[in-house]
Amino acid sequence: MNKTKLTDFDITQYLDNKETIAEYLSQVLEDKDMDELLEALGNIAKAKGMSQISSETGLGRESLYKTFQKGTKPRFDTIMKVIESLE
């Protein structure tokens, strides 16, 4: 019997244009779950490049990674800087 090897799904591979990102965020926002929103923003930032987001926002890469961890309570201005850098 052949065994099939599964790979982990990485959504960042599919977040490659503004329309896909917008649809992804729309779906996440419908759930009104802050942890899910932070995870989605983190995924989008990774897809765009965390170094680029860091450069555009003036926020350190390490602090950005921490910002998007489950259970964190980031400042509103931090989230807005990241969102603005996605445009």
N, CA, C and O atoms as CSV, one atom per row, in Angstrom:
chain,resi,resn,atom,element,x,y,z
A,1,MET,N,N,0.842,-1.179,0.000
A,1,MET,CA,C,0.000,0.000,0.000
A,1,MET,C,C,0.891,1.247,0.000
A,1,MET,O,O,1.791,1.376,0.830
A,2,ASN,N,N,0.635,2.141,-0.918
A,2,ASN,CA,C,1.414,3.370,-1.008
A,2,ASN,C,C,0.928,4.380,0.017
A,2,ASN,O,O,-0.271,4.548,0.235
A,3,LYS,N,N,1.874,5.034,0.629
A,3,LYS,CA,C,1.530,6.093,1.572
A,3,LYS,C,C,1.685,7.437,0.884
A,3,LYS,O,O,2.684,7.713,0.220
A,4,THR,N,N,0.671,8.256,1.063
A,4,THR,CA,C,0.708,9.592,0.493
A,4,THR,C,C,1.246,10.549,1.533
A,4,THR,O,O,0.797,10.559,2.680
A,5,LYS,N,N,2.207,11.350,1.125
A,5,LYS,CA,C,2.763,12.335,2.031
A,5,LYS,C,C,2.038,13.657,1.806
A,5,LYS,O,O,1.983,14.164,0.686
A,6,LEU,N,N,1.487,14.204,2.873
A,6,LEU,CA,C,0.795,15.482,2.798
A,6,LEU,C,C,1.732,16.594,3.250
A,6,LEU,O,O,2.559,16.404,4.142
A,7,THR,N,N,1.594,17.725,2.638
A,7,THR,CA,C,2.369,18.877,3.058
A,7,THR,C,C,1.451,19.859,3.768
A,7,THR,O,O,0.242,19.869,3.536
A,8,ASP,N,N,2.023,20.676,4.623
A,8,ASP,CA,C,1.242,21.689,5.330
A,8,ASP,C,C,0.752,22.740,4.343
A,8,ASP,O,O,1.468,23.132,3.422
A,9,PHE,N,N,-0.468,23.182,4.552
A,9,PHE,CA,C,-1.045,24.237,3.728
A,9,PHE,C,C,-0.467,25.574,4.179
A,9,PHE,O,O,-0.475,25.877,5.372
A,10,ASP,N,N,0.028,26.366,3.256
A,10,ASP,CA,C,0.587,27.677,3.554
A,10,ASP,C,C,-0.159,28.715,2.728
A,10,ASP,O,O,0.085,28.873,1.532
A,11,ILE,N,N,-1.065,29.412,3.383
A,11,ILE,CA,C,-1.917,30.375,2.669
A,11,ILE,C,C,-1.113,31.524,2.067
A,11,ILE,O,O,-1.553,32.150,1.102
A,12,THR,N,N,0.050,31.802,2.626
A,12,THR,CA,C,0.841,32.928,2.112
A,12,THR,C,C,1.225,32.737,0.644
A,12,THR,O,O,1.482,33.712,-0.061
A,13,GLN,N,N,1.263,31.502,0.190
A,13,GLN,CA,C,1.589,31.228,-1.210
A,13,GLN,C,C,0.491,31.710,-2.164
A,13,GLN,O,O,0.739,31.904,-3.354
A,14,TYR,N,N,-0.709,31.899,-1.640
A,14,TYR,CA,C,-1.849,32.269,-2.468
A,14,TYR,C,C,-2.232,33.743,-2.345
A,14,TYR,O,O,-3.095,34.230,-3.075
A,15,LEU,N,N,-1.593,34.439,-1.430
A,15,LEU,CA,C,-1.898,35.861,-1.222
A,15,LEU,C,C,-0.975,36.710,-2.095
A,15,LEU,O,O,-0.103,37.423,-1.598
A,16,ASP,N,N,-1.186,36.617,-3.393
A,16,ASP,CA,C,-0.249,37.223,-4.329
A,16,ASP,C,C,-0.824,38.388,-5.140
A,16,ASP,O,O,-0.168,38.900,-6.047
A,17,ASN,N,N,-2.061,38.807,-4.808
A,17,ASN,CA,C,-2.608,39.985,-5.479
A,17,ASN,C,C,-3.637,40.654,-4.571
A,17,ASN,O,O,-4.136,40.052,-3.620
A,18,LYS,N,N,-3.940,41.903,-4.883
A,18,LYS,CA,C,-4.823,42.703,-4.016
A,18,LYS,C,C,-6.229,42.122,-3.911
A,18,LYS,O,O,-6.854,42.201,-2.854
A,19,GLU,N,N,-6.724,41.548,-4.987
A,19,GLU,CA,C,-8.081,40.998,-4.967
A,19,GLU,C,C,-8.172,39.800,-4.020
A,19,GLU,O,O,-9.126,39.681,-3.251
A,20,THR,N,N,-7.191,38.931,-4.080
A,20,THR,CA,C,-7.179,37.761,-3.208
A,20,THR,C,C,-7.045,38.186,-1.744
A,20,THR,O,O,-7.726,37.653,-0.868
A,21,ILE,N,N,-6.173,39.136,-1.498
A,21,ILE,CA,C,-5.976,39.639,-0.136
A,21,ILE,C,C,-7.255,40.284,0.384
A,21,ILE,O,O,-7.640,40.059,1.532
A,22,ALA,N,N,-7.912,41.079,-0.447
A,22,ALA,CA,C,-9.159,41.737,-0.046
A,22,ALA,C,C,-10.242,40.712,0.284
A,22,ALA,O,O,-10.956,40.864,1.275
A,23,GLU,N,N,-10.366,39.685,-0.529
A,23,GLU,CA,C,-11.367,38.643,-0.277
A,23,GLU,C,C,-11.043,37.887,1.018
A,23,GLU,O,O,-11.934,37.596,1.815
A,24,TYR,N,N,-9.778,37.578,1.212
A,24,TYR,CA,C,-9.327,36.894,2.432
A,24,TYR,C,C,-9.687,37.726,3.660
A,24,TYR,O,O,-10.254,37.202,4.618
A,25,LEU,N,N,-9.363,39.006,3.638
A,25,LEU,CA,C,-9.685,39.869,4.779
A,25,LEU,C,C,-11.196,39.995,4.983
A,25,LEU,O,O,-11.665,40.014,6.122
A,26,SER,N,N,-11.952,40.080,3.905
A,26,SER,CA,C,-13.415,40.173,4.016
A,26,SER,C,C,-13.984,38.948,4.730
A,26,SER,O,O,-14.847,39.067,5.600
A,27,GLN,N,N,-13.491,37.782,4.353
A,27,GLN,CA,C,-13.966,36.541,4.984
A,27,GLN,C,C,-13.602,36.504,6.468
A,27,GLN,O,O,-14.412,36.090,7.298
A,28,VAL,N,N,-12.408,36.930,6.795
A,28,VAL,CA,C,-11.957,36.928,8.188
A,28,VAL,C,C,-12.762,37.933,9.013
A,28,VAL,O,O,-13.148,37.641,10.145
A,29,LEU,N,N,-13.009,39.095,8.458
A,29,LEU,CA,C,-13.742,40.131,9.185
A,29,LEU,C,C,-15.182,39.721,9.471
A,29,LEU,O,O,-15.760,40.168,10.462
A,30,GLU,N,N,-15.766,38.888,8.635
A,30,GLU,CA,C,-17.132,38.414,8.869
A,30,GLU,C,C,-17.250,37.658,10.185
A,30,GLU,O,O,-18.294,37.697,10.836
A,31,ASP,N,N,-16.184,36.973,10.577
A,31,ASP,CA,C,-16.212,36.178,11.811
A,31,ASP,C,C,-16.061,37.017,13.071
A,31,ASP,O,O,-16.380,36.554,14.166
A,32,LYS,N,N,-15.576,38.252,12.927
A,32,LYS,CA,C,-15.408,39.169,14.059
A,32,LYS,C,C,-14.563,38.558,15.178
A,32,LYS,O,O,-14.868,38.712,16.360
A,33,ASP,N,N,-13.508,37.871,14.785
A,33,ASP,CA,C,-12.609,37.217,15.741
A,33,ASP,C,C,-11.242,37.905,15.659
A,33,ASP,O,O,-10.568,37.842,14.631
A,34,MET,N,N,-10.843,38.560,16.753
A,34,MET,CA,C,-9.602,39.335,16.755
A,34,MET,C,C,-8.379,38.456,16.512
A,34,MET,O,O,-7.481,38.852,15.770
A,35,ASP,N,N,-8.325,37.285,17.115
A,35,ASP,CA,C,-7.179,36.394,16.898
A,35,ASP,C,C,-7.076,35.984,15.429
A,35,ASP,O,O,-5.980,35.911,14.872
A,36,GLU,N,N,-8.214,35.722,14.817
A,36,GLU,CA,C,-8.223,35.340,13.402
A,36,GLU,C,C,-7.777,36.518,12.530
A,36,GLU,O,O,-7.054,36.328,11.552
A,37,LEU,N,N,-8.206,37.726,12.883
A,37,LEU,CA,C,-7.796,38.907,12.135
A,37,LEU,C,C,-6.287,39.119,12.251
A,37,LEU,O,O,-5.623,39.390,11.251
A,38,LEU,N,N,-5.746,38.998,13.451
A,38,LEU,CA,C,-4.305,39.158,13.634
A,38,LEU,C,C,-3.524,38.103,12.853
A,38,LEU,O,O,-2.488,38.399,12.258
A,39,GLU,N,N,-4.026,36.880,12.860
A,39,GLU,CA,C,-3.373,35.817,12.095
A,39,GLU,C,C,-3.415,36.135,10.600
A,39,GLU,O,O,-2.428,35.939,9.891
A,40,ALA,N,N,-4.555,36.625,10.128
A,40,ALA,CA,C,-4.692,36.964,8.711
A,40,ALA,C,C,-3.736,38.095,8.327
A,40,ALA,O,O,-3.072,38.022,7.293
A,41,LEU,N,N,-3.666,39.132,9.149
A,41,LEU,CA,C,-2.746,40.226,8.865
A,41,LEU,C,C,-1.297,39.742,8.877
A,41,LEU,O,O,-0.477,40.187,8.073
A,42,GLY,N,N,-0.995,38.838,9.784
A,42,GLY,CA,C,0.342,38.246,9.821
A,42,GLY,C,C,0.635,37.448,8.555
A,42,GLY,O,O,1.734,37.525,8.006
A,43,ASN,N,N,-0.343,36.690,8.101
A,43,ASN,CA,C,-0.175,35.920,6.855
A,43,ASN,C,C,0.044,36.846,5.662
A,43,ASN,O,O,0.885,36.577,4.804
A,44,ILE,N,N,-0.709,37.921,5.614
A,44,ILE,CA,C,-0.566,38.871,4.511
A,44,ILE,C,C,0.801,39.546,4.575
A,44,ILE,O,O,1.460,39.725,3.550
A,45,ALA,N,N,1.221,39.919,5.776
A,45,ALA,CA,C,2.533,40.545,5.939
A,45,ALA,C,C,3.655,39.590,5.521
A,45,ALA,O,O,4.625,40.008,4.888
A,46,LYS,N,N,3.521,38.321,5.873
A,46,LYS,CA,C,4.528,37.328,5.462
A,46,LYS,C,C,4.541,37.180,3.943
A,46,LYS,O,O,5.604,37.070,3.333
A,47,ALA,N,N,3.355,37.178,3.338
A,47,ALA,CA,C,3.270,37.035,1.889
A,47,ALA,C,C,3.924,38.223,1.190
A,47,ALA,O,O,4.585,38.059,0.165
A,48,LYS,N,N,3.741,39.403,1.740
A,48,LYS,CA,C,4.331,40.602,1.142
A,48,LYS,C,C,5.825,40.684,1.451
A,48,LYS,O,O,6.604,41.233,0.672
A,49,GLY,N,N,6.200,40.142,2.574
A,49,GLY,CA,C,7.595,40.187,3.010
A,49,GLY,C,C,7.701,40.974,4.307
A,49,GLY,O,O,7.500,42.189,4.326
A,50,MET,N,N,8.012,40.284,5.372
A,50,MET,CA,C,8.052,40.929,6.684
A,50,MET,C,C,9.101,42.040,6.721
A,50,MET,O,O,8.908,43.050,7.399
A,51,SER,N,N,10.194,41.866,6.008
A,51,SER,CA,C,11.222,42.912,5.968
A,51,SER,C,C,10.686,44.172,5.300
A,51,SER,O,O,10.958,45.285,5.749
A,52,GLN,N,N,9.929,43.993,4.234
A,52,GLN,CA,C,9.347,45.139,3.539
A,52,GLN,C,C,8.336,45.855,4.424
A,52,GLN,O,O,8.327,47.084,4.491
A,53,ILE,N,N,7.482,45.089,5.104
A,53,ILE,CA,C,6.493,45.675,6.016
A,53,ILE,C,C,7.223,46.432,7.123
A,53,ILE,O,O,6.833,47.542,7.484
A,54,SER,N,N,8.268,45.836,7.651
A,54,SER,CA,C,9.062,46.462,8.697
A,54,SER,C,C,9.629,47.796,8.226
A,54,SER,O,O,9.565,48.796,8.941
A,55,SER,N,N,10.172,47.800,7.040
A,55,SER,CA,C,10.759,49.018,6.472
A,55,SER,C,C,9.698,50.098,6.253
A,55,SER,O,O,9.931,51.269,6.551
A,56,GLU,N,N,8.551,49.707,5.740
A,56,GLU,CA,C,7.495,50.669,5.425
A,56,GLU,C,C,6.808,51.228,6.663
A,56,GLU,O,O,6.332,52.363,6.649
A,57,THR,N,N,6.755,50.438,7.737
A,57,THR,CA,C,6.052,50.871,8.944
A,57,THR,C,C,6.973,51.456,10.001
A,57,THR,O,O,6.519,52.175,10.892
A,58,GLY,N,N,8.259,51.154,9.911
A,58,GLY,CA,C,9.192,51.583,10.943
A,58,GLY,C,C,9.155,50.689,12.173
A,58,GLY,O,O,9.740,51.017,13.205
A,59,LEU,N,N,8.468,49.565,12.059
A,59,LEU,CA,C,8.369,48.606,13.166
A,59,LEU,C,C,9.383,47.489,12.945
A,59,LEU,O,O,9.604,47.066,11.811
A,60,GLY,N,N,9.992,47.015,14.014
A,60,GLY,CA,C,10.967,45.937,13.899
A,60,GLY,C,C,10.326,44.630,13.476
A,60,GLY,O,O,9.174,44.357,13.813
A,61,ARG,N,N,11.073,43.822,12.737
A,61,ARG,CA,C,10.552,42.526,12.273
A,61,ARG,C,C,10.126,41.656,13.445
A,61,ARG,O,O,9.055,41.050,13.415
A,62,GLU,N,N,10.959,41.591,14.478
A,62,GLU,CA,C,10.639,40.742,15.625
A,62,GLU,C,C,9.353,41.196,16.303
A,62,GLU,O,O,8.531,40.371,16.700
A,63,SER,N,N,9.181,42.511,16.436
A,63,SER,CA,C,7.952,42.993,17.070
A,63,SER,C,C,6.741,42.729,16.184
A,63,SER,O,O,5.643,42.501,16.690
A,64,LEU,N,N,6.932,42.758,14.856
A,64,LEU,CA,C,5.825,42.420,13.964
A,64,LEU,C,C,5.400,40.966,14.136
A,64,LEU,O,O,4.209,40.665,14.213
A,65,TYR,N,N,6.374,40.073,14.195
A,65,TYR,CA,C,6.040,38.660,14.407
A,65,TYR,C,C,5.275,38.482,15.716
A,65,TYR,O,O,4.308,37.722,15.772
A,66,LYS,N,N,5.702,39.174,16.758
A,66,LYS,CA,C,5.020,39.077,18.057
A,66,LYS,C,C,3.622,39.674,17.985
A,66,LYS,O,O,2.696,39.171,18.621
A,67,THR,N,N,3.466,40.740,17.214
A,67,THR,CA,C,2.165,41.402,17.080
A,67,THR,C,C,1.094,40.447,16.575
A,67,THR,O,O,-0.063,40.530,16.990
A,68,PHE,N,N,1.476,39.539,15.681
A,68,PHE,CA,C,0.492,38.674,15.035
A,68,PHE,C,C,0.322,37.324,15.704
A,68,PHE,O,O,-0.308,36.431,15.137
A,69,GLN,N,N,0.868,37.159,16.893
A,69,GLN,CA,C,0.693,35.897,17.611
A,69,GLN,C,C,-0.678,35.871,18.285
A,69,GLN,O,O,-1.204,36.903,18.702
A,70,LYS,N,N,-1.232,34.690,18.379
A,70,LYS,CA,C,-2.543,34.501,18.991
A,70,LYS,C,C,-2.531,35.002,20.432
A,70,LYS,O,O,-1.605,34.726,21.195
A,71,GLY,N,N,-3.568,35.738,20.783
A,71,GLY,CA,C,-3.724,36.204,22.153
A,71,GLY,C,C,-3.071,37.542,22.448
A,71,GLY,O,O,-3.198,38.058,23.558
A,72,THR,N,N,-2.366,38.121,21.458
A,72,THR,CA,C,-1.741,39.409,21.706
A,72,THR,C,C,-2.780,40.524,21.641
A,72,THR,O,O,-3.864,40.352,21.084
A,73,LYS,N,N,-2.440,41.631,22.203
A,73,LYS,CA,C,-3.315,42.809,22.198
A,73,LYS,C,C,-2.517,43.991,21.642
A,73,LYS,O,O,-2.104,44.877,22.390
A,74,PRO,N,N,-2.303,43.996,20.319
A,74,PRO,CA,C,-1.496,45.070,19.737
A,74,PRO,C,C,-2.211,46.415,19.806
A,74,PRO,O,O,-3.436,46.489,19.905
A,75,ARG,N,N,-1.421,47.457,19.754
A,75,ARG,CA,C,-1.977,48.807,19.740
A,75,ARG,C,C,-2.656,49.055,18.401
A,75,ARG,O,O,-2.245,48.517,17.373
A,76,PHE,N,N,-3.685,49.865,18.426
A,76,PHE,CA,C,-4.433,50.182,17.208
A,76,PHE,C,C,-3.536,50.833,16.160
A,76,PHE,O,O,-3.639,50.524,14.973
A,77,ASP,N,N,-2.658,51.733,16.599
A,77,ASP,CA,C,-1.805,52.408,15.627
A,77,ASP,C,C,-0.833,51.435,14.957
A,77,ASP,O,O,-0.445,51.653,13.809
A,78,THR,N,N,-0.439,50.382,15.642
A,78,THR,CA,C,0.418,49.361,15.038
A,78,THR,C,C,-0.334,48.640,13.924
A,78,THR,O,O,0.196,48.443,12.830
A,79,ILE,N,N,-1.558,48.252,14.209
A,79,ILE,CA,C,-2.378,47.563,13.208
A,79,ILE,C,C,-2.625,48.476,12.007
A,79,ILE,O,O,-2.566,48.024,10.863
A,80,MET,N,N,-2.899,49.740,12.257
A,80,MET,CA,C,-3.156,50.674,11.158
A,80,MET,C,C,-1.911,50.875,10.295
A,80,MET,O,O,-2.024,50.979,9.073
A,81,LYS,N,N,-0.733,50.932,10.903
A,81,LYS,CA,C,0.501,51.060,10.124
A,81,LYS,C,C,0.670,49.872,9.191
A,81,LYS,O,O,1.061,50.025,8.033
A,82,VAL,N,N,0.375,48.697,9.704
A,82,VAL,CA,C,0.518,47.483,8.885
A,82,VAL,C,C,-0.510,47.503,7.757
A,82,VAL,O,O,-0.168,47.234,6.606
A,83,ILE,N,N,-1.740,47.812,8.068
A,83,ILE,CA,C,-2.788,47.850,7.039
A,83,ILE,C,C,-2.438,48.876,5.958
A,83,ILE,O,O,-2.590,48.600,4.768
A,84,GLU,N,N,-1.976,50.040,6.363
A,84,GLU,CA,C,-1.619,51.081,5.396
A,84,GLU,C,C,-0.456,50.636,4.508
A,84,GLU,O,O,-0.381,51.025,3.343
A,85,SER,N,N,0.436,49.836,5.046
A,85,SER,CA,C,1.585,49.373,4.243
A,85,SER,C,C,1.173,48.328,3.216
A,85,SER,O,O,1.942,48.031,2.302
A,86,LEU,N,N,-0.008,47.772,3.345
A,86,LEU,CA,C,-0.473,46.739,2.425
A,86,LEU,C,C,-1.059,47.324,1.148
A,86,LEU,O,O,-1.277,46.597,0.179
A,87,GLU,N,N,-1.313,48.613,1.138
A,87,GLU,CA,C,-1.927,49.240,-0.039
A,87,GLU,C,C,-0.988,49.330,-1.201
A,87,GLU,O,O,-1.363,49.834,-2.260
